[in-house]
Amino acid sequence: MIIGLSKSEVGLIASNFAVAYGCSKFGSSVISDHINCKHMFTVGLFCTSMTSLLFPFAGSSVAVLSAVWFVNGLVQVRVAC
């Protein structure tokens, strides 16, 4: 158990990241055609760091941890331009 979560709950949180990352790849490619890569990288890196810093303070609620990690997956794509 990690912070009071079962293996399946940790797996759910981790899979939310993968789903968000995969889904946002499509939109990211369209956005990157119109926006400078430096700006996308800067915004993505800032948002990724904010969600990573927020994660430990999200408590032990599976829903909240999943939501924070989902958002992290969405913004991680912005870093890989």
N, C-alpha and C positions, 0 to 999 in steps of 0.2 A: 504494500500500500504506500502510495505517495500522498502526503498531506491529507490522509483520510479518504482518498479516492481509490476505487477499485481499478483493476487493469482495464476493464471495459470502458470505464469512464475516462481514463487517461487516453485510451485509444480513440474515443469519440472526440475528445478535444483535439488530438493530433490530426485526425482525419478532417476536421473542419478546416484546418489550415490548408491541407492539400486540395480540398474542393474549392476553396476561395481562390487559391493560387491558380488553379487550372481554369476556373471560370473567368478570372480577370485578365488572363492572357489575351483573350480575344479583344476586349476593349482597350487594353494597353497598346496593342499594336496599332490600332486606329489613332489613338491619342498621340503616340510617339511620331506619327507621320506629320503632325501639325504643330507639335511643341518641341522646343529645343531639348535635347537629351540632358543637358546640364541642369535645366530647371526640373525636369522629371526626376532625375537622380537626387537632387537636393531635397525636393518635397518628399520623395519616397523614403529617403534615408531618415529624414526628420520624423515622419509618421511611424516608420518602423521602430525607431528608438523610443518614441512616446508610448507605443503599444507594448513594447518590451518592458519599459519601466512601469507601466500600469498593471501588467500581469500579476506580479506578486501581491499587489494590493486588492486584487479582485476577490479575495476570500477563497472559500472552498466550494462555492456553488458551481456546479457543472455548467449551468446555463450561462452564467456570467463569464466563466473562464473560456467557454466555447465561443462566446460572442467576441471577447477580446482577441482570442487567437484567430478567429475568422477574419476580423478586421486586419490583423497583422498579415494574414495571407493575401488579402486584397492589396495592401500597400507594398508588399515585398516585390511584386511584379514591377512596380515603378522604379525600383533600384536596378533591375536588370534590363537596361535599355540598350 
